[in-house]
């Protein structure tokens, strides 16, 4: 399978999956949405395997840099957002003590846990990759 | 100092298109374009592959270029 044909098939699958998802959401059938996404993923993987698409080193470098940039932007943003959402409810101000603002605290807590989860994943993956690439203890 | 290369010259001397060279060293044409334009520095593995393909040393193709201000 040529790269051009693979790209064409990828577009067709994307359109097909998008149509099924929009129809499934309209009919409130979330199981069908999940099935459509999974089917799309399986077909993409099959065609990719058949087309023998290899990720070349420039693509990998771009992905690494994009991931690094995403982390550098997303982690502080969501961390600061969680603090900003948690401060009003813990400030003791009467205006924020109403039940209307309780969702802010919940949202702030969710953001805080997401931030901690992300930092933990980064630390663990850094540790393992450091060992894989020759870094010893305390280096 | 910055790394420069003569990849375009070697490719032209061997009558190869960017796609031909890309296929021979197992990368995409975009990678070859980026290397020739000095927008992407290849890995040591790819640099060795390219130099082996042209049967020259790596430093014949990739070399340090002294900056004017340094």
N, CA and C atoms of all chains as a GROMACS GRO file, in nm:
protein
  627
    1UNK      N    1   0.083  -0.121   0.000
    1UNK     CA    2   0.000   0.000   0.000
    1UNK      C    3   0.087   0.126   0.000
    2UNK      N    4   0.057   0.215  -0.092
    2UNK     CA    5   0.136   0.337  -0.102
    2UNK      C    6   0.093   0.438   0.005
    3UNK      N    7   0.184   0.532   0.032
    3UNK     CA    8   0.158   0.634   0.135
    3UNK      C    9   0.036   0.718   0.099
    4UNK      N   10   0.022   0.747  -0.034
    4UNK     CA   11  -0.089   0.830  -0.081
    4UNK      C   12  -0.223   0.761  -0.055
    5UNK      N   13  -0.226   0.630  -0.085
    5UNK     CA   14  -0.349   0.553  -0.065
    5UNK      C   15  -0.380   0.545   0.085
    6UNK      N   16  -0.275   0.528   0.165
    6UNK     CA   17  -0.293   0.522   0.310
    6UNK      C   18  -0.354   0.652   0.363
    7UNK      N   19  -0.303   0.765   0.312
    7UNK     CA   20  -0.355   0.896   0.356
    7UNK      C   21  -0.501   0.913   0.316
    8UNK      N   22  -0.535   0.866   0.194
    8UNK     CA   23  -0.674   0.874   0.146
    8UNK      C   24  -0.766   0.790   0.234
    9UNK      N   25  -0.721   0.668   0.265
    9UNK     CA   26  -0.800   0.579   0.350
    9UNK      C   27  -0.819   0.637   0.490
   10UNK      N   28  -0.714   0.702   0.539
   10UNK     CA   29  -0.720   0.764   0.672
   10UNK      C   30  -0.827   0.874   0.676
   11UNK      N   31  -0.834   0.952   0.569
   11UNK     CA   32  -0.935   1.059   0.561
   11UNK      C   33  -1.076   0.998   0.557
   12UNK      N   34  -1.091   0.891   0.476
   12UNK     CA   35  -1.222   0.825   0.464
   12UNK      C   36  -1.267   0.771   0.600
   13UNK      N   37  -1.174   0.704   0.670
   13UNK     CA   38  -1.208   0.648   0.803
   13UNK      C   39  -1.246   0.760   0.899
   14UNK      N   40  -1.172   0.869   0.897
   14UNK     CA   41  -1.200   0.982   0.987
   14UNK      C   42  -1.340   1.037   0.961
   15UNK      N   43  -1.373   1.056   0.833
   15UNK     CA   44  -1.506   1.108   0.798
   15UNK      C   45  -1.615   1.011   0.844
   16UNK      N   46  -1.593   0.882   0.815
   16UNK     CA   47  -1.690   0.777   0.850
   16UNK      C   48  -1.713   0.774   1.002
   17UNK      N   49  -1.604   0.773   1.078
   17UNK     CA   50  -1.614   0.769   1.226
   17UNK      C   51  -1.682   0.896   1.278
   18UNK      N   52  -1.648   1.011   1.220
   18UNK     CA   53  -1.709   1.137   1.263
   18UNK      C   54  -1.861   1.135   1.243
   19UNK      N   55  -1.903   1.083   1.126
   19UNK     CA   56  -2.048   1.076   1.097
   19UNK      C   57  -2.118   0.986   1.200
   20UNK      N   58  -2.058   0.868   1.224
   20UNK     CA   59  -2.120   0.773   1.320
   20UNK      C   60  -2.125   0.835   1.460
   21UNK      N   61  -2.017   0.904   1.499
   21UNK     CA   62  -2.015   0.965   1.633
   21UNK      C   63  -2.124   1.071   1.646
   22UNK      N   64  -2.135   1.157   1.543
   22UNK     CA   65  -2.238   1.262   1.551
   22UNK      C   66  -2.378   1.203   1.554
   23UNK      N   67  -2.400   1.095   1.476
   23UNK     CA   68  -2.532   1.028   1.478
   23UNK      C   69  -2.558   0.963   1.614
   24UNK      N   70  -2.454   0.900   1.669
   24UNK     CA   71  -2.467   0.832   1.799
   24UNK      C   72  -2.496   0.932   1.911
   25UNK      N   73  -2.427   1.047   1.906
   25UNK     CA   74  -2.450   1.149   2.010
   25UNK      C   75  -2.592   1.205   2.000
   26UNK      N   76  -2.637   1.226   1.876
   26UNK     CA   77  -2.774   1.277   1.855
   26UNK      C   78  -2.880   1.182   1.909
   27UNK      N   79  -2.851   1.051   1.895
   27UNK     CA   80  -2.949   0.952   1.945
   27UNK      C   81  -2.917   0.906   2.087
   28UNK      N   82  -2.824   0.975   2.154
   28UNK     CA   83  -2.784   0.945   2.293
   28UNK      C   84  -2.737   0.801   2.311
   29UNK      N   85  -2.674   0.747   2.209
   29UNK     CA   86  -2.622   0.611   2.218
   29UNK      C   87  -2.471   0.619   2.238
   30UNK      N   88  -2.430   0.624   2.365
   30UNK     CA   89  -2.288   0.643   2.395
   30UNK      C   90  -2.205   0.517   2.370
   31UNK      N   91  -2.273   0.403   2.373
   31UNK     CA   92  -2.204   0.276   2.345
   31UNK      C   93  -2.160   0.271   2.198
   32UNK      N   94  -2.248   0.324   2.112
   32UNK     CA   95  -2.218   0.329   1.968
   32UNK      C   96  -2.101   0.424   1.943
   33UNK      N   97  -2.095   0.533   2.019
   33UNK     CA   98  -1.984   0.628   2.007
   33UNK      C   99  -1.852   0.558   2.038
   34UNK      N  100  -1.854   0.484   2.150
   34UNK     CA  101  -1.733   0.412   2.192
   34UNK      C  102  -1.693   0.308   2.088
   35UNK      N  103  -1.795   0.237   2.036
   35UNK     CA  104  -1.770   0.134   1.934
   35UNK      C  105  -1.711   0.197   1.808
   36UNK      N  106  -1.764   0.313   1.768
   36UNK     CA  107  -1.714   0.382   1.648
   36UNK      C  108  -1.569   0.424   1.666
   37UNK      N  109  -1.537   0.479   1.783
   37UNK     CA  110  -1.399   0.524   1.809
   37UNK      C  111  -1.304   0.404   1.807
   38UNK      N  112  -1.344   0.296   1.875
   38UNK     CA  113  -1.257   0.176   1.880
   38UNK      C  114  -1.238   0.115   1.742
   39UNK      N  115  -1.348   0.107   1.665
   39UNK     CA  116  -1.339   0.053   1.528
   39UNK      C  117  -1.244   0.138   1.443
   40UNK      N  118  -1.260   0.268   1.454
   40UNK     CA  119  -1.173   0.360   1.380
   40UNK      C  120  -1.027   0.339   1.416
   41UNK      N  121  -0.999   0.324   1.546
   41UNK     CA  122  -0.861   0.303   1.590
   41UNK      C  123  -0.803   0.173   1.536
   42UNK      N  124  -0.887   0.067   1.538
   42UNK     CA  125  -0.841  -0.064   1.489
   42UNK      C  126  -0.809  -0.056   1.339
   43UNK      N  127  -0.899   0.006   1.262
   43UNK     CA  128  -0.877   0.020   1.118
   43UNK      C  129  -0.753   0.103   1.087
   44UNK      N  130  -0.735   0.211   1.162
   44UNK     CA  131  -0.617   0.297   1.143
   44UNK      C  132  -0.489   0.216   1.167
   45UNK      N  133  -0.489   0.139   1.275
   45UNK     CA  134  -0.372   0.059   1.310
   45UNK      C  135  -0.345  -0.046   1.202
   46UNK      N  136  -0.452  -0.109   1.152
   46UNK     CA  137  -0.438  -0.212   1.048
   46UNK      C  138  -0.378  -0.154   0.920
   47UNK      N  139  -0.434  -0.040   0.875
   47UNK     CA  140  -0.386   0.022   0.752
   47UNK      C  141  -0.243   0.072   0.768
   48UNK      N  142  -0.214   0.124   0.887
   48UNK     CA  143  -0.079   0.173   0.915
   48UNK      C  144   0.022   0.058   0.908
   49UNK      N  145  -0.019  -0.057   0.961
   49UNK     CA  146   0.068  -0.176   0.959
   49UNK      C  147   0.085  -0.225   0.815
   50UNK      N  148  -0.026  -0.225   0.742
   50UNK     CA  149  -0.024  -0.273   0.603
   50UNK      C  150   0.060  -0.180   0.514
   51UNK      N  151   0.052  -0.051   0.540
   51UNK     CA  152   0.125   0.046   0.458
   51UNK      C  153   0.271   0.055   0.499
   52UNK      N  154   0.307  -0.015   0.607
   52UNK     CA  155   0.444  -0.015   0.661
   52UNK      C  156   0.495   0.128   0.682
   53UNK      N  157   0.413   0.209   0.751
   53UNK     CA  158   0.450   0.347   0.778
   53UNK      C  159   0.551   0.350   0.892
   54UNK      N  160   0.666   0.404   0.863
   54UNK     CA  161   0.768   0.415   0.967
   54UNK      C  162   0.778   0.560   1.011
   55UNK      N  163   0.785   0.579   1.142
   55UNK     CA  164   0.803   0.716   1.192
   55UNK      C  165   0.950   0.750   1.174
   56UNK      N  166   0.981   0.855   1.100
   56UNK     CA  167   1.122   0.887   1.083
   56UNK      C  168   1.168   0.978   1.196
   57UNK      N  169   1.300   0.991   1.209
   57UNK     CA  170   1.356   1.055   1.330
   57UNK      C  171   1.316   1.202   1.345
   58UNK      N  172   1.290   1.270   1.233
   58UNK     CA  173   1.248   1.410   1.242
   58UNK      C  174   1.109   1.419   1.305
   59UNK      N  175   1.020   1.326   1.265
   59UNK     CA  176   0.885   1.321   1.323
   59UNK      C  177   0.893   1.297   1.474
   60UNK      N  178   0.982   1.205   1.513
   60UNK     CA  179   0.996   1.171   1.655
   60UNK      C  180   1.048   1.292   1.733
   61UNK      N  181   1.145   1.364   1.674
   61UNK     CA  182   1.199   1.485   1.739
   61UNK      C  183   1.090   1.589   1.756
   62UNK      N  184   1.008   1.606   1.651
   62UNK     CA  185   0.898   1.704   1.658
   62UNK      C  186   0.799   1.664   1.767
   63UNK      N  187   0.768   1.534   1.772
   63UNK     CA  188   0.674   1.485   1.876
   63UNK      C  189   0.730   1.509   2.016
   64UNK      N  190   0.860   1.485   2.034
   64UNK     CA  191   0.924   1.507   2.164
   64UNK      C  192   0.914   1.653   2.206
   65UNK      N  193   0.946   1.741   2.111
   65UNK     CA  194   0.943   1.884   2.142
   65UNK      C  195   0.800   1.933   2.169
   66UNK      N  196   0.706   1.880   2.090
   66UNK     CA  197   0.565   1.918   2.109
   66UNK      C  198   0.514   1.872   2.246
   67UNK      N  199   0.554   1.749   2.285
   67UNK     CA  200   0.512   1.695   2.415
   67UNK      C  201   0.571   1.780   2.529
   68UNK      N  202   0.696   1.818   2.512
   68UNK     CA  203   0.765   1.900   2.613
   68UNK      C  204   0.696   2.037   2.628
   69UNK      N  205   0.662   2.094   2.513
   69UNK     CA  206   0.595   2.225   2.513
   69UNK      C  207   0.455   2.216   2.573
   70UNK      N  208   0.385   2.108   2.538
   70UNK     CA  209   0.250   2.086   2.592
   70UNK      C  210   0.255   2.077   2.744
   71UNK      N  211   0.352   2.000   2.795
   71UNK     CA  212   0.367   1.983   2.940
   71UNK      C  213   0.401   2.117   3.005
   72UNK      N  214   0.494   2.189   2.942
   72UNK     CA  215   0.539   2.318   2.998
   72UNK      C  216   0.426   2.420   3.004
   73UNK      N  217   0.331   2.412   2.913
   73UNK     CA  218   0.218   2.506   2.912
   73UNK      C  219   0.104   2.454   3.000
   74UNK      N  220   0.070   2.326   2.982
   74UNK     CA  221  -0.049   2.272   3.046
   74UNK      C  222  -0.035   2.259   3.199
   75UNK      N  223   0.080   2.210   3.245
   75UNK     CA  224   0.098   2.186   3.390
   75UNK      C  225   0.084   2.315   3.472
   76UNK      N  226   0.158   2.422   3.440
   76UNK     CA  227   0.140   2.546   3.519
   76UNK      C  228   0.000   2.606   3.506
   77UNK      N  229  -0.058   2.598   3.385
   77UNK     CA  230  -0.191   2.656   3.363
   77UNK      C  231  -0.295   2.590   3.452
   78UNK      N  232  -0.295   2.457   3.450
   78UNK     CA  233  -0.397   2.385   3.528
   78UNK      C  234  -0.367   2.394   3.678
   79UNK      N  235  -0.238   2.403   3.714
   79UNK     CA  236  -0.199   2.419   3.855
   79UNK      C  237  -0.246   2.553   3.910
   80UNK      N  238  -0.221   2.658   3.833
   80UNK     CA  239  -0.263   2.793   3.876
   80UNK      C  240  -0.416   2.802   3.880
   81UNK      N  241  -0.480   2.740   3.779
   81UNK     CA  242  -0.628   2.741   3.775
   81UNK      C  243  -0.685   2.674   3.899
   82UNK      N  244  -0.624   2.563   3.941
   82UNK     CA  245  -0.675   2.492   4.060
   82UNK      C  246  -0.661   2.581   4.185
   83UNK      N  247  -0.549   2.651   4.197
   83UNK     CA  248  -0.527   2.740   4.312
   83UNK      C  249  -0.631   2.853   4.310
   84UNK      N  250  -0.650   2.911   4.192
   84UNK     CA  251  -0.746   3.023   4.179
   84UNK      C  252  -0.889   2.979   4.210
   85UNK      N  253  -0.920   2.853   4.179
   85UNK     CA  254  -1.055   2.803   4.207
   85UNK      C  255  -1.072   2.765   4.354
   86UNK      N  256  -0.960   2.726   4.418
   86UNK     CA  257  -0.970   2.683   4.559
   86UNK      C  258  -0.964   2.801   4.656
   87UNK      N  259  -0.894   2.908   4.618
   87UNK     CA  260  -0.877   3.024   4.709
   87UNK      C  261  -1.011   3.085   4.753
   88UNK      N  262  -1.104   3.119   4.660
   88UNK     CA  263  -1.227   3.187   4.704
   88UNK      C  264  -1.306   3.108   4.808
   89UNK      N  265  -1.314   2.974   4.788
   89UNK     CA  266  -1.395   2.895   4.882
   89UNK      C  267  -1.329   2.882   5.018
   90UNK      N  268  -1.195   2.899   5.024
   90UNK     CA  269  -1.125   2.891   5.152
   90UNK      C  270  -1.092   3.030   5.208
   91UNK      N  271  -1.137   3.134   5.138
   91UNK     CA  272  -1.104   3.270   5.182
   91UNK      C  273  -1.191   3.316   5.299
   92UNK      N  274  -1.302   3.251   5.323
   92UNK     CA  275  -1.391   3.288   5.434
   92UNK      C  276  -1.485   3.402   5.400
   93UNK      N  277  -1.478   3.449   5.275
   93UNK     CA  278  -1.568   3.557   5.233
   93UNK      C  279  -1.711   3.504   5.221
   94UNK      N  280  -1.803   3.582   5.271
   94UNK     CA  281  -1.942   3.537   5.276
   94UNK      C  282  -2.001   3.513   5.138
   95UNK      N  283  -1.954   3.593   5.040
   95UNK     CA  284  -2.008   3.583   4.905
   95UNK      C  285  -1.980   3.445   4.842
   96UNK      N  286  -1.868   3.384   4.881
   96UNK     CA  287  -1.833   3.254   4.823
   96UNK      C  288  -1.883   3.135   4.906
   97UNK      N  289  -1.945   3.164   5.020
   97UNK     CA  290  -1.988   3.055   5.106
   97UNK      C  291  -2.124   2.998   5.064
   98UNK      N  292  -2.187   3.065   4.969
   98UNK     CA  293  -2.316   3.017   4.921
   98UNK      C  294  -2.299   2.885   4.845
   99UNK      N  295  -2.403   2.808   4.842
   99UNK     CA  296  -2.395   2.677   4.777
   99UNK      C  297  -2.370   2.687   4.627
  100UNK      N  298  -2.398   2.806   4.569
  100UNK     CA  299  -2.376   2.825   4.425
  100UNK      C  300  -2.229   2.807   4.387
  101UNK      N  301  -2.140   2.827   4.481
  101UNK     CA  302  -1.997   2.825   4.449
  101UNK      C  303  -1.929   2.693   4.490
  102UNK      N  304  -2.006   2.599   4.535
  102UNK     CA  305  -1.943   2.473   4.579
  102UNK      C  306  -1.880   2.398   4.463
  103UNK      N  307  -1.937   2.415   4.344
  103UNK     CA  308  -1.880   2.346   4.228
  103UNK      C  309  -1.739   2.396   4.195
  104UNK      N  310  -1.711   2.523   4.235
  104UNK     CA  311  -1.578   2.578   4.211
  104UNK      C  312  -1.473   2.500   4.289
  105UNK      N  313  -1.506   2.469   4.413
  105UNK     CA  314  -1.412   2.393   4.496
  105UNK      C  315  -1.390   2.253   4.437
  106UNK      N  316  -1.499   2.191   4.393
  106UNK     CA  317  -1.487   2.057   4.334
  106UNK      C  318  -1.400   2.060   4.210
  107UNK      N  319  -1.424   2.160   4.127
  107UNK     CA  320  -1.346   2.176   4.004
  107UNK      C  321  -1.199   2.201   4.038
  108UNK      N  322  -1.175   2.285   4.138
  108UNK     CA  323  -1.039   2.315   4.183
  108UNK      C  324  -0.968   2.192   4.233
  109UNK      N  325  -1.042   2.107   4.307
  109UNK     CA  326  -0.983   1.983   4.358
  109UNK      C  327  -0.947   1.888   4.243
  110UNK      N  328  -1.038   1.880   4.145
  110UNK     CA  329  -1.012   1.793   4.028
  110UNK      C  330  -0.886   1.841   3.954
  111UNK      N  331  -0.877   1.971   3.933
  111UNK     CA  332  -0.760   2.029   3.865
  111UNK      C  333  -0.633   2.002   3.944
  112UNK      N  334  -0.642   2.015   4.077
  112UNK     CA  335  -0.525   1.993   4.161
  112UNK      C  336  -0.478   1.848   4.151
  113UNK      N  337  -0.573   1.754   4.151
  113UNK     CA  338  -0.535   1.612   4.139
  113UNK      C  339  -0.478   1.582   4.001
  114UNK      N  340  -0.535   1.645   3.898
  114UNK     CA  341  -0.481   1.626   3.762
  114UNK      C  342  -0.336   1.675   3.757
  115UNK      N  343  -0.311   1.792   3.819
  115UNK     CA  344  -0.175   1.847   3.821
  115UNK      C  345  -0.079   1.752   3.892
  116UNK      N  346  -0.122   1.702   4.007
  116UNK     CA  347  -0.037   1.609   4.082
  116UNK      C  348  -0.013   1.480   4.005
  117UNK      N  349  -0.117   1.430   3.938
  117UNK     CA  350  -0.106   1.308   3.859
  117UNK      C  351  -0.005   1.328   3.744
  118UNK      N  352  -0.015   1.444   3.680
  118UNK     CA  353   0.073   1.474   3.568
  118UNK      C  354   0.219   1.485   3.612
  119UNK      N  355   0.241   1.553   3.726
  119UNK     CA  356   0.376   1.567   3.778
  119UNK      C  357   0.432   1.429   3.818
  120UNK      N  358   0.345   1.345   3.877
  120UNK     CA  359   0.389   1.210   3.917
  120UNK      C  360   0.430   1.127   3.796
  121UNK      N  361   0.346   1.132   3.692
  121UNK     CA  362   0.377   1.057   3.569
  121UNK      C  363   0.510   1.104   3.511
  122UNK      N  364   0.530   1.238   3.510
  122UNK     CA  365   0.654   1.294   3.456
  122UNK      C  366   0.774   1.244   3.536
  123UNK      N  367   0.762   1.249   3.670
  123UNK     CA  368   0.873   1.209   3.757
  123UNK      C  369   0.905   1.060   3.740
  124UNK      N  370   0.801   0.978   3.732
  124UNK     CA  371   0.824   0.832   3.718
  124UNK      C  372   0.886   0.801   3.582
  125UNK      N  373   0.829   0.860   3.476
  125UNK     CA  374   0.883   0.831   3.342
  125UNK      C  375   1.025   0.886   3.328
  126UNK      N  376   1.052   1.002   3.391
  126UNK     CA  377   1.188   1.059   3.388
  126UNK      C  378   1.285   0.963   3.455
  127UNK      N  379   1.244   0.909   3.570
  127UNK     CA  380   1.329   0.817   3.645
  127UNK      C  381   1.364   0.694   3.561
  128UNK      N  382   1.262   0.633   3.498
  128UNK     CA  383   1.286   0.512   3.420
  128UNK      C  384   1.368   0.541   3.294
  129UNK      N  385   1.338   0.653   3.228
  129UNK     CA  386   1.413   0.687   3.106
  129UNK      C  387   1.557   0.723   3.140
  130UNK      N  388   1.577   0.788   3.255
  130UNK     CA  389   1.712   0.822   3.300
  130UNK      C  390   1.795   0.696   3.322
  131UNK      N  391   1.732   0.595   3.380
  131UNK     CA  392   1.803   0.468   3.403
  131UNK      C  393   1.828   0.397   3.270
  132UNK      N  394   1.728   0.404   3.180
  132UNK     CA  395   1.743   0.337   3.050
  132UNK      C  396   1.859   0.395   2.969
  133UNK      N  397   1.874   0.529   2.979
  133UNK     CA  398   1.978   0.595   2.900
  133UNK      C  399   2.107   0.618   2.979
  134UNK      N  400   2.133   0.530   3.075
  134UNK     CA  401   2.265   0.526   3.140
  134UNK      C  402   2.282   0.611   3.262
  135UNK      N  403   2.178   0.680   3.307
  135UNK     CA  404   2.191   0.759   3.429
  135UNK      C  405   2.186   0.669   3.551
  136UNK      N  406   2.281   0.688   3.642
  136UNK     CA  407   2.284   0.605   3.763
  136UNK      C  408   2.209   0.671   3.876
  137UNK      N  409   2.223   0.615   3.995
  137UNK     CA  410   2.158   0.672   4.112
  137UNK      C  411   2.224   0.804   4.148
  138UNK      N  412   2.143   0.901   4.184
  138UNK     CA  413   2.193   1.031   4.230
  138UNK      C  414   2.251   1.117   4.119
  139UNK      N  415   2.222   1.081   3.993
  139UNK     CA  416   2.274   1.161   3.880
  139UNK      C  417   2.161   1.242   3.817
  140UNK      N  418   2.966   2.849   1.689
  140UNK     CA  419   2.982   2.759   1.575
  140UNK      C  420   2.851   2.686   1.546
  141UNK      N  421   2.826   2.668   1.417
  141UNK     CA  422   2.703   2.598   1.377
  141UNK      C  423   2.740   2.487   1.281
  142UNK      N  424   2.657   2.386   1.278
  142UNK     CA  425   2.682   2.274   1.187
  142UNK      C  426   2.621   2.305   1.050
  143UNK      N  427   2.704   2.286   0.948
  143UNK     CA  428   2.658   2.307   0.811
  143UNK      C  429   2.676   2.175   0.734
  144UNK      N  430   2.624   2.168   0.615
  144UNK     CA  431   2.643   2.044   0.539
  144UNK      C  432   2.647   2.070   0.388
  145UNK      N  433   2.704   1.969   0.318
  145UNK     CA  434   2.714   1.977   0.171
  145UNK      C  435   2.626   1.869   0.107
  146UNK      N  436   2.519   1.836   0.175
  146UNK     CA  437   2.434   1.725   0.129
  146UNK      C  438   2.380   1.750  -0.012
  147UNK      N  439   2.339   1.874  -0.035
  147UNK     CA  440   2.281   1.908  -0.166
  147UNK      C  441   2.383   1.886  -0.278
  148UNK      N  442   2.509   1.923  -0.250
  148UNK     CA  443   2.616   1.908  -0.349
  148UNK      C  444   2.640   1.760  -0.379
  149UNK      N  445   2.651   1.680  -0.271
  149UNK     CA  446   2.675   1.536  -0.289
  149UNK      C  447   2.559   1.469  -0.362
  150UNK      N  448   2.439   1.512  -0.327
  150UNK     CA  449   2.319   1.455  -0.391
  150UNK      C  450   2.316   1.489  -0.540
  151UNK      N  451   2.352   1.613  -0.571
  151UNK     CA  452   2.354   1.656  -0.711
  151UNK      C  453   2.462   1.582  -0.788
  152UNK      N  454   2.580   1.562  -0.726
  152UNK     CA  455   2.690   1.489  -0.790
  152UNK      C  456   2.653   1.344  -0.822
  153UNK      N  457   2.569   1.288  -0.738
  153UNK     CA  458   2.527   1.149  -0.759
  153UNK      C  459   2.395   1.136  -0.836
  154UNK      N  460   2.348   1.249  -0.887
  154UNK     CA  461   2.222   1.253  -0.966
  154UNK      C  462   2.104   1.189  -0.891
  155UNK      N  463   2.092   1.225  -0.766
  155UNK     CA  464   1.983   1.169  -0.686
  155UNK      C  465   1.881   1.278  -0.656
  156UNK      N  466   1.755   1.240  -0.657
  156UNK     CA  467   1.652   1.336  -0.613
  156UNK      C  468   1.641   1.324  -0.461
  157UNK      N  469   1.573   1.420  -0.401
  157UNK     CA  470   1.555   1.416  -0.255
  157UNK      C  471   1.478   1.290  -0.215
  158UNK      N  472   1.381   1.252  -0.297
  158UNK     CA  473   1.302   1.132  -0.268
  158UNK      C  474   1.387   1.006  -0.277
  159UNK      N  475   1.477   1.001  -0.379
  159UNK     CA  476   1.565   0.883  -0.395
  159UNK      C  477   1.651   0.865  -0.270
  160UNK      N  478   1.712   0.977  -0.227
  160UNK     CA  479   1.800   0.969  -0.110
  160UNK      C  480   1.720   0.932   0.015
  161UNK      N  481   1.602   0.991   0.026
  161UNK     CA  482   1.516   0.962   0.142
  161UNK      C  483   1.482   0.814   0.148
  162UNK      N  484   1.447   0.757   0.032
  162UNK     CA  485   1.414   0.613   0.028
  162UNK      C  486   1.536   0.527   0.063
  163UNK      N  487   1.653   0.572   0.017
  163UNK     CA  488   1.773   0.491   0.040
  163UNK      C  489   1.816   0.491   0.186
  164UNK      N  490   1.796   0.602   0.255
  164UNK     CA  491   1.840   0.609   0.396
  164UNK      C  492   1.723   0.589   0.494
  165UNK      N  493   1.603   0.566   0.441
  165UNK     CA  494   1.488   0.532   0.525
  165UNK      C  495   1.426   0.646   0.603
  166UNK      N  496   1.420   0.763   0.542
  166UNK     CA  497   1.350   0.876   0.605
  166UNK      C  498   1.253   0.937   0.504
  167UNK      N  499   1.181   1.040   0.545
  167UNK     CA  500   1.089   1.106   0.452
  167UNK      C  501   1.164   1.215   0.373
  168UNK      N  502   1.102   1.256   0.263
  168UNK     CA  503   1.162   1.362   0.180
  168UNK      C  504   1.173   1.492   0.259
  169UNK      N  505   1.076   1.515   0.348
  169UNK     CA  506   1.076   1.637   0.430
  169UNK      C  507   1.202   1.644   0.517
  170UNK      N  508   1.246   1.528   0.564
  170UNK     CA  509   1.367   1.525   0.648
  170UNK      C  510   1.489   1.567   0.567
  171UNK      N  511   1.499   1.516   0.445
  171UNK     CA  512   1.612   1.553   0.357
  171UNK      C  513   1.607   1.703   0.328
  172UNK      N  514   1.488   1.754   0.298
  172UNK     CA  515   1.472   1.898   0.270
  172UNK      C  516   1.518   1.979   0.391
  173UNK      N  517   1.474   1.936   0.511
  173UNK     CA  518   1.509   2.009   0.634
  173UNK      C  519   1.658   2.005   0.661
  174UNK      N  520   1.723   1.891   0.633
  174UNK     CA  521   1.868   1.880   0.655
  174UNK      C  522   1.942   1.974   0.558
  175UNK      N  523   1.901   1.969   0.431
  175UNK     CA  524   1.967   2.054   0.330
  175UNK      C  525   1.952   2.203   0.362
  176UNK      N  526   1.837   2.238   0.420
  176UNK     CA  527   1.811   2.379   0.452
  176UNK      C  528   1.868   2.417   0.589
  177UNK      N  529   1.940   2.324   0.651
  177UNK     CA  530   1.999   2.346   0.784
  177UNK      C  531   1.894   2.376   0.891
  178UNK      N  532   1.774   2.321   0.872
  178UNK     CA  533   1.669   2.343   0.971
  178UNK      C  534   1.660   2.224   1.066
  179UNK      N  535   1.720   2.115   1.029
  179UNK     CA  536   1.719   1.997   1.114
  179UNK      C  537   1.856   1.931   1.114
  180UNK      N  538   1.905   1.903   1.235
  180UNK     CA  539   2.035   1.838   1.250
  180UNK      C  540   2.009   1.687   1.263
  181UNK      N  541   2.061   1.606   1.170
  181UNK     CA  542   2.030   1.462   1.177
  181UNK      C  543   2.098   1.394   1.295
  182UNK      N  544   2.045   1.279   1.332
  182UNK     CA  545   2.109   1.202   1.439
  182UNK      C  546   2.240   1.144   1.386
  183UNK      N  547   2.322   1.096   1.477
  183UNK     CA  548   2.451   1.038   1.436
  183UNK      C  549   2.428   0.919   1.344
  184UNK      N  550   2.325   0.840   1.376
  184UNK     CA  551   2.292   0.722   1.294
  184UNK      C  552   2.258   0.760   1.150
  185UNK      N  553   2.175   0.862   1.136
  185UNK     CA  554   2.134   0.904   1.001
  185UNK      C  555   2.252   0.968   0.926
  186UNK      N  556   2.332   1.047   0.999
  186UNK     CA  557   2.450   1.110   0.936
  186UNK      C  558   2.545   1.002   0.885
  187UNK      N  559   2.564   0.896   0.964
  187UNK     CA  560   2.652   0.786   0.922
  187UNK      C  561   2.593   0.712   0.802
  188UNK      N  562   2.462   0.694   0.803
  188UNK     CA  563   2.394   0.627   0.692
  188UNK      C  564   2.413   0.705   0.562
  189UNK      N  565   2.394   0.838   0.571
  189UNK     CA  566   2.407   0.924   0.453
  189UNK      C  567   2.551   0.920   0.402
  190UNK      N  568   2.646   0.935   0.494
  190UNK     CA  569   2.787   0.936   0.451
  190UNK      C  570   2.828   0.801   0.392
  191UNK      N  571   2.776   0.693   0.450
  191UNK     CA  572   2.807   0.559   0.397
  191UNK      C  573   2.748   0.541   0.258
  192UNK      N  574   2.631   0.600   0.238
  192UNK     CA  575   2.568   0.592   0.105
  192UNK      C  576   2.654   0.661  -0.001
  193UNK      N  577   2.713   0.775   0.035
  193UNK     CA  578   2.799   0.848  -0.060
  193UNK      C  579   2.944   0.801  -0.055
  194UNK      N  580   2.974   0.705   0.032
  194UNK     CA  581   3.108   0.648   0.050
  194UNK      C  582   3.214   0.753   0.081
  195UNK      N  583   3.178   0.839   0.175
  195UNK     CA  584   3.272   0.942   0.225
  195UNK      C  585   3.264   0.942   0.378
  196UNK      N  586   3.352   1.022   0.440
  196UNK     CA  587   3.345   1.034   0.586
  196UNK      C  588   3.232   1.130   0.624
  197UNK      N  589   3.186   1.116   0.747
  197UNK     CA  590   3.076   1.202   0.794
  197UNK      C  591   3.114   1.350   0.785
  198UNK      N  592   3.239   1.379   0.827
  198UNK     CA  593   3.281   1.520   0.830
  198UNK      C  594   3.302   1.579   0.690
  199UNK      N  595   3.299   1.496   0.585
  199UNK     CA  596   3.304   1.549   0.448
  199UNK      C  597   3.169   1.614   0.412
  200UNK      N  598   3.064   1.562   0.472
  200UNK     CA  599   2.930   1.615   0.444
  200UNK      C  600   2.887   1.713   0.553
  201UNK      N  601   2.904   1.672   0.678
  201UNK     CA  602   2.863   1.757   0.792
  201UNK      C  603   2.988   1.813   0.859
  202UNK      N  604   2.988   1.943   0.879
  202UNK     CA  605   3.108   2.007   0.937
  202UNK      C  606   3.068   2.131   1.017
  203UNK      N  607   3.159   2.172   1.103
  203UNK     CA  608   3.135   2.294   1.180
  203UNK      C  609   3.167   2.416   1.096
  204UNK      N  610   3.080   2.515   1.106
  204UNK     CA  611   3.103   2.641   1.033
  204UNK      C  612   3.129   2.749   1.137
  205UNK      N  613   3.242   2.814   1.125
  205UNK     CA  614   3.275   2.921   1.220
  205UNK      C  615   3.181   3.040   1.199
  206UNK      N  616   3.127   3.090   1.310
  206UNK     CA  617   3.043   3.210   1.300
  206UNK      C  618   3.130   3.332   1.277
  207UNK      N  619   3.076   3.430   1.207
  207UNK     CA  620   3.152   3.552   1.178
  207UNK      C  621   3.180   3.635   1.302
  208UNK      N  622   3.082   3.636   1.396
  208UNK     CA  623   3.096   3.720   1.515
  208UNK      C  624   3.178   3.656   1.626
  209UNK      N  625   3.215   3.528   1.615
  209UNK     CA  626   3.293   3.462   1.720
  209UNK      C  627   3.441   3.460   1.687
   0.00000   0.00000   0.00000
